[in-house]
């Protein structure tokens, strides 16, 4: 025994076992104490409450939900709402950040000034204040009866009403997938090495792929339209409210706008830093080859800037996904609000918070893993940006 203890590897292993055992004992003791305290207050622990009816409704849900549905169904709806909000917020924040970031790297003095002013203002105002501000703006828009119509669209204090095709939910989802393919296919065709055509000569192929995907989306909508009704369900004023079309609630619109504007100010700095990281020698080499300004940007400057931006951008996306929890401030039923309501109605605090933590861990770790995979795929061998 003494000879074993004199072995450095054995001592290290024993110390690790002792550390893990002590940590596990502390966690177990905490669980037992919490169960005893909950039992003393008449609160039963466990996850049986997930199969009980909630007794309350959701004000926003992509899937059908009623007060008779169990808690687990409401948790699922909350996760879907969070992902739906996060997706829209991240996409718009990326668009805003890219535009502002390009303005900050522009040779035009006015564009740089506007970009810097935007970043200085919206990056330094807390997100919760921006949420309250935009919620106040949206809820003080004209009432449905006083709203002005523009191309069948109404912007009111009760939300944004837009025309929507009279098709089934699955048809609309398939058309949305085709539209997404129209955006992804050109990017893939511009980078893949499975095509013999040079990179600089693939623009016609990319445009053809995007047009074909959009044509598929139109055909899907035409084939799946509901019979005996117009193709578009256009909102119209009936009584004191608008009927028909698709209504985007003010709570959802508020959060999307706030996340897009606030997140865009951070992404703008990431974009600016990525373009500044591209060396002047590489730009001069591209110009010396006789490439046009657009070819230099698309084939040299943008790919190199993306490699510099992606690791920091992934962290920003994870942070913005966590920022969707601000929905509770304006009454949007995201994952966090569902958990808060569950605690108030069922009293299962530890279980509900555990589900909330586990759900966000899965969402953010999955998002980080996707970006790490993309970063690894586009990294240059021997380049310091590879990480």
N, C-alpha and C positions, 0 to 999 in steps of 0.2 A: 504493500500500500504506500509506503514511504517513497519507493522508487517511482511510483506512478505520479505522486504529487510533485516530485521534482521535475517532471516532464512539463515543459512550457505549454505544449499543445493540450495536454490533459487539464492543466490548470485553467487555461482559457476556455475550454469546453465546459468545465464545471462552473466557472463564473457565469458563462452565458446561460447555462441551465438554471442556476440560482436566480439570475436576473429575470428570465422569462417566467420562472415559477412564482417569484415574488409579485411580478406584474399581474399574472393570472390570478393569484390569490387576492390581490387588491380589487380586481374587477369582480371576482366572484363574491367577495365580501360586500362590495357596493350593491350588487344585484340582490343579495339576500336581505340587506338592510332596507333597500327600497321596497322589496316585496312585503317585508314585515310592516313597514310604515304605511304602505297602501292598504294592506289588510286591516290595520288598526283603524283606518279611516273609512272602511267599508267599500274600498275600491278594488275590484278584482283586476288582476293583471292578465295579460295574454292577448292573443289576436283573434279571439272569437268574435269581437265586435265588428270585424271586417265583413261578416256575413249578415249583419243586421241592417234594417232599413235606416236610412239617414233621417227622414222626416223633414227635410228641407230641400229646396230647389237650387239649381245653378242658373245664374243670369246669363251665362255664356258657355256654350258647349258645342263642340263639333259633332259629337255623337249624342244620340237621344238619351236624356237623363230625366228622371222624375223623382219625387220624394220617396217613392217606394223602392228605389234601387238601393243595393247595399253599399257599404262604405268602400269596398274594394273597387267598385265600378266608378265611384266618384274620384278615387285616387287615380285611376287610369285616365279619366277625363281631365283631371288636373295636370297630369304629366303631358298629355297631348296638347292641352292649351298652352302650357309653358313652352313646349317645343315649337308650336305654331307661332307664338309670339316671338320667341327667340330667333326663329328662322327669318321672319320678316324684319325684325330689328337688326340682325347681323347683315342681311343683304343690303338694306337701305343705309346702314352705317358705313358699309364698305363703299357704296356708291358715293356717298357724301364725302367720306374721307379721301377717296381717290381723287375726286374733283378738287377738293381744297388742297390736298397734298401736291397735285400737279400745278395748281396755281402758285403755291409757295416756292416751287422750283422753276417757275416761269421767268423768262427774261424781261417780262413786262412789270414795271414798278407798281402800277395800280393793282395788278393781279396779286402780286406778292403782299401788298399792303392789306388787301381785302382778306386774303388767306390768313395772314397773321392776326388780324383783328378778330376773325371768326374763332380761331383757336384760343386766343387769349380770353375771349369772353366766355365761350361755352365750356371750355375745359376747367375753368376756375369757379363755376357755379355748381354747387352740389346737385346730383341727379334728382334727389327727392324734391328740391325746390323747382327744378325744371318740370318735373311731373305735375306738381301742383299748378304751375303757371300755364302749361299747355292744357291742362284739364279745365282751368278757369276760362281760357280762350275758347275752347271747343264748346263748352256748355253754355257760353254766352252768344253763340251763333244764332241766327234767326230761327224762329219756330218753323215747323213744317209748312204752315199756311203762308208764312212770309218768305220762305226760301225761294231763291231764284233757280230755275231749271237751266242746265247747260248740257246738251247732248244726252238727255235722259237721266242726268245725275243731279242729286239734290244734296247740298251741304247744309245740315241743320244741327240744332242743339241736341237732337236725339240720335245723331249719328249721320254717317254718309250713306246715302241710298244710291246704288248703281244698278244698271241693267245686268241681268244674268241670263244665260241660255236656259231654256226650258228643257233640261235634260236630267237624267238620273244622277245620283251621287257618284256611282262607279264610272259612268261616262265622263263626268266632269273630272274625276281623278285621272282617268286615262288620257284625257286631253291635256291636263296639266303636266303629266309625265312626258307627253310629246313636246310640249313647249319647253320643258326643262332640257330635253334632248337637243332641241334646236340651239340652246345656249352651250351645252357641253360638247356636242359633236365637233363644232369648229375648233374648239380648244384642243381636243384630243387629236384631230387630224393635223393640226399645226405642229404637234410635238412628236407624234408616233414615228418610229423608225421602220414600221412594217410596210410603208409605202415607198416605192422607189423614187417618186417625184421629189426634186429638191424642195427644201423648206420654203424658199422664197417664191416658189411657183405653185403653191397649193391654195391660193386665195379662191380661184374659181371652184375648186373642189369643196372648200369650206362653205362657200355661199350656197352651193348646190345642196349640201347636206342640211344646212339650216332651213333652206326653202322646202326641202322634202319633209323634214320633221314638222314644220308649220302646216304644210298641206295635210299631213296625217292628222294633226290636231283638228283642222277644219272638217275633214271627212268623218272623224270620230264624233264630233258634235252634231253634224248633219245626220249621221246614221242613228244616233242615240236620242234624237229630239222626241219629246212627248207628242203623241198624236192629238190632232184637233185643237192645238193651241199655237199661238205665234212662236216663232223661233226665239225671240227675246222677250223676257218678262221685264217690262219697263215699269219702274215705280210711278205711281200716280196719286194725286191728292184725293182722298175720299174722307169726307167729314173733317175731323180735326187732325188727322194723321195721314201719313203716306202708306200706301199699300202696294205690295208687289216688289219685285226686284230683290236685291241683296242689301241688307242693312249691316253696316260696319259700326258696332257700338262705340260710343265716345270713349269708354274706358280703354278699349283695345287701341283705338286710334291715338289716344293720348300717350300710351306707353310706347307704341311704335315710333311716334314722332320724337319723344324724349330720348329714347335709346339711340335712334338714328342720329340725332343732332349731337348728343353728348358723346356717344361712341365715335361719331365721325370726327370729332375734334382730336381724339387720341389717335385714331387711325391715320388722320392727315399727317401727324408728326412721324408716324411709322413709315408712311409712304415717302415723305420728304427725306427721311434718313436713308431709306433704301435706295433712292435715286442718287443721293449724294455719295453713297458708298461705291458707286460705279466709277472706276478710275478713268481719268481723262485719256490715258494712253490707249485704253480699249476703244474709246469713242473715236480717237484720232485714227486708229488702225481700221475701224469700220469705214470711216469717211475716205480713207486712202484706197479702199477697195472699190470705190465708185458707187457705193450704196446710196440710195435716196434717203432723205431725212426720215421718212416713214419706215423704211426697211431697217435703218439704224435703230430706231426706237423699238420696233417689234422684234427684231432678231438679236439685238445686242443689249440695248439698255434695259428694256423691260424684263427679259429673263434673268439678267444678273441682279437687277433690283429685287425681283421676287425672291431670289435665294437669300438675300439679306433681310428681307421683310418677314418671311414666313415664320421663323421661330418666335419673334416678338408678337406677330399678328395672332398666332395661336393662343398665346397667353391673354391677349386682349379679348379674343372671342370667348374664351372660358369665363373671363370676368364679366363680359356683357351678358352671357347666358345666366350667370348668377344674379345680375341686375334685374332680371324679370320678376324677382320677388317684390319689387316695388309696386306690383299690381295690387297688393293688399291696401295700399294707400288710397286708391281710387275705386276699390270694390271690384276689381277684375278677378274672376275665379281661376287663378292659376294654381299650381301645385301647392305653393306656400299657403295661400288662403284656404284651400281645401283642408290642409292640415290644421290650421288655426280654428276653423269651424268645427272640425272633428274633435279637437281638444275641448272646445266649449260645450259640445253636445254629448260627448261620450265620456269625457274625463280620462281617456286613455292617453295621458300626456307623453309618457316615456315611449310607448309603442309608436304613437303618431310621429314624434320627433325622430325616432329611429328610422321610420319609413322615409321621412323627408330627407334625412342625411344620406340614407342609402340611395334614394332616387337621384339626388344631385351628384353623388359620387359616380354613379353609373353614367349619367348624362355627360358630365365634364370629363371623366376619364376616357369615354368613347370619343368625344370631340378631340381631346388631346392626342389620342392614339391615331386618329385619322390624319391629323396635321403632321404628326411625327412620321407617319408613313409617307405622306406627300413630300415632306422635307427630305427624307432619305432618298426618295425616288429622283428628285431633281437636283440633288447635291452633286457637285463636281468633285471627282476624285483628286485629292491633293489640295483642294481649296479650303481655306480656313473657315469659310462660311458653312462648311458641311456639318460641323458640330459632332 
